[in-house]
Amino acid sequence: MNRSKDRQTIELLAPAGSMDSLKAAVAAGADAVYMGGSRFGARAYAESTGEDCIREAIEYVHLHGRKLYLTVNTLLKEEELTQQLYDYLLPYYEMGLDAVIVQDLGVLSFVRRAFPDLHVHASTQMTVTGALGAGLLKELGVCRVVAARELSLRELKEISEETGLELEAFVHGSICYCYSGQCLYSSMIGGRSGNRGRCAQPCRLPYEVTDRGRKMTGSGENYVLNLKDMCTLQDIPDLLDAGVTSLKIEGRMKSATYTAGVVSIYRRYVDLYLEHGRDRFCVNPQDIKNLAELFDRGGFTDRYLHSHNHADMIALGEKPDLRQPDRNLTEYIENTYLKPQLKEHIQGKVRFEPGFPAIMELKWRDTSVRFEGRTVEAAMKQPLTEENVRRQFSKTGGTEYEFDRLETELHGDCFMPVQAQNELRREGLEALRHEVLKQHYRNAAAKPRITEEDGAAGREAGMAVSVSLEDSSCLDLLLRQKFVDRVLLDGAWIGAKDAVKCAERCHGAGKQCLYMLPPILRSTSMDLFKKEFSLLKTGGIDGFLVRNLEEVQFLREHGNTLPIQADHTLYTWNRESRRVLGMLGIASDTAPLELNSRELTKRGMEHSELLIYGRLPMMTTAGCIRNTLKGCTGTPGLLWMKDRKKMSFPVKNNCRYCFNTIYNSLPLSLFQMFDEVLRLKPAGVRLSFTIEAEDEIRQVLKLFNSILLKESGGELPEFTRGHFKRGVE
C-alpha cells in the first residue's frame, strides 16, 4: 500500500439526484457528492434540482466538511455557452461550489476564464483513455480527469504516474456499452441524446444478431449490449495503489436508500484498507449480496480492470425483475442513515460574570467564533449552576451541531433568564454556521468576452468534396470522379503501408490523401500506432484526421508538421470549442452530427466539413458482440443486429485496435437538401463509405454527381436526414 494515501487524500464520491440522496450520501460517509442542476447535466431526467436546491446542497456539504461537484457534462450550443452558462454558474461559484465536471472543450475554456479559481474536472464523457489525452487536458487547466470505464488498472496507473493529475474512476454502478461520450444511438433512433443527458438506454433492449444470414443469438440471449453493473469492492487496494484518488459511485437516478447503502459499504472497505493495508483486507460475501439486493442487473463485473473485454460481462438473458430489496436491509439503512439528523461535533465554552456580557466560544475543526450575549446579572435568589447552564446550552435542536465538550465558567452568583440563554446559544451557533460557510464564499470577475476562433481562412477554391473509405479496394472508383478533391483513408481498417501506396495513387490523380486515425486509442495499441505513424509522416500523406484527445496530443508531442482536421467525435458544438482546437494546431473540423442547420449557422461553418452521406457510427465499443456470442476469432467481420422494430444495424468488429462499431440502420443523405447545405457555406462536404459494396458506392457517387450538375438524379431508396432538420433538445 502507498502509505502516503490516507483519509485526507482519498475521496469516496457519491451521486445525488435529490437533496434526500445527498443527505444520505453524506450520512453514509461520502467525502464528496456530484449533482446536476436544472441545466447542462448528463442526467436530464433525474429529480429536478433547481437553484434553491443546489444552494441548499452547497451549504449542507460545507457545513459537514464535504464537497459538492456540479455536473455541466453535456455539450452546449452556441447561445447556451455565450448567453446562459455564466449566469447559471455565478451564484453557485459565489457560494463556494467546489468543482464543475465538464465534457465540452468550449465549456472548459469558458469556465477557466470566467472562474479561474474554480476546479474543473474532465468528465468521463470526454473519453479519456490514456495519459496523452489526460496530459492535454491538464495543459488546458483541468485538475482531475474521470477515466473511461473501460480502462485497466495498468492504464489507470499510467495516467496517474505520467500526469500527476487527480484521477477519478467509477467503482460501482451502471456501465454504458459504448465508450462514454461517443454514443449517438439514443440520439439517432429517438432524438434523445446522451450528449445532452437524455439517453433512452437502447443498450438495455433485446436484439437478434445474425452473421451472413445465420442467427447467432439463441433463446434467452438477446440482450447483447446489456453490461452487468460494475462492482469493484474487492479491487479497492489495487485501485488505490494504481493512483486512483477518487472512487466514484454511479447512480444519480437511483434512490436515497440505494445511495446510502452502497456508500456505507464502500466507506467501510476504503477505511479498512487505508488503516490496515492488504493483510487485513477481506470482503465479506454478505456485503456483495447486500449490494445486489440494492440493485441487480444480472450480476456484477470488474472485468474492465483486468481485461479488454469478456463475454461474461454481458447479462445476455432476460432482464431480471427489479425486485424490492430485502426489507431488513432497507430498514437498517433508513434507520441508520436516512432518518437521524446528521450532527457535527463541536467544542464550546460559556462564561458568565455579573456586570459583563455573557460569552460563548465555539469551535468546529479549524473554525472558531466568539459571541457576546446580554449582560449577566447578579443572582438575587437562585444563581445559575454549571449543570443548569450545560443542560440549557446542550439543546442544539434542529441545528447541524451537538457538543462533544462544553465547558462552563461561572464567576460569582450569576443570573440570566432562560430566554436570554437560549438567545445566546441560538445566535452563537448561527455565528459558527455563518463562519463555516463564509470561508467558501468568492467574488466573481466580470463575464469574459467570447472572441471569434482563430484559425486558417476558408479554402479560396471553394467547397472541397471529401470521400472516406474503410476499404482501399474501391479507391480507383473514387479517383475517376472529377468532383472528389480529397480521399480520407480510415486508419482503423487501412494500414500505413497500404495508405502510403494509396496516397501516391491519389496524387497521381490530382487529389489529396488524408489519414483518419482510429476512433479510440489505448496504450495497449500504442506500439502499433507508433509504427504506423513513423511510416505515414514521411510517406506522402497530406494530413491527419484526428478523432480523440489522445491523438491530438500524440501528434503535438511527435513533431507532426502535417495539417490536422478534427472529426465529428471531437465535438465542436460552439465557437469556443473550435477556438480551443485552433490553439492546439487544428485548423479545421467536422461539423457535429446532432446540430440542425439553424444551429450550425449560429456556430459557423467556415472551417468545417459537413458529412452529407454515410452510415453514422452510433457506438464505438470495447465490447465485441462476436466475442460475446461465439468467442474471439481475431478476424474482422460484419454482423447485423435487429431490434424490436425490425430495424437492422450493421456491426463491424475491428481487430487491429480491438473495438466494435455499430452503425445506423439507414445511411444519412442530405442530397435532396443540397441547396440548404450550400447556404451554410461549409469549408467542405464529406461522403463516408463503410459497409457499402462497390456497386452501392458507384450508385451513390453517380447520384451525388447529378446533384452537383443540378440534374434530376433521384434519391436513395432508404435514408435518414439525421438531425439536419430536427436537432436534439
Helices and strands as residue ranges (DSSP letters): E 11-16, H 19-28, E 32-36, H 51-63, E 67-72, H 78-79, I 80-84, H 85-95, E 99-102, H 105-114, E 119-122, G 124-126, H 131-139, E 144-146, H 153-163, E 166-173, H 185-190, G 194-196, G 202-204, E 208-211, E 214-215, E 229-231, G 233-235, H 236-241, E 246-249, H 256-276, G 278-280, H 285-294, E 300-301, G 303-305, G 311-313, H 327-333, I 334-338, E 344-352, E 357-364, E 367-375, E 377-378, H 386-393, E 401-410, E 414-415, H 418-438, E 464-469, G 472-474, H 475-479, E 486-490, H 496-508, E 512-516, G 523-525, H 526-536, E 543-546, H 549-557, E 564-566, H 575-583, E 589-590, H 597-603, E 608-614, E 617-621, H 625-630, E 637-642, E 648-654, E 659-663, E 668-669, G 671-673, H 674-679, E 684-688, H 694-708
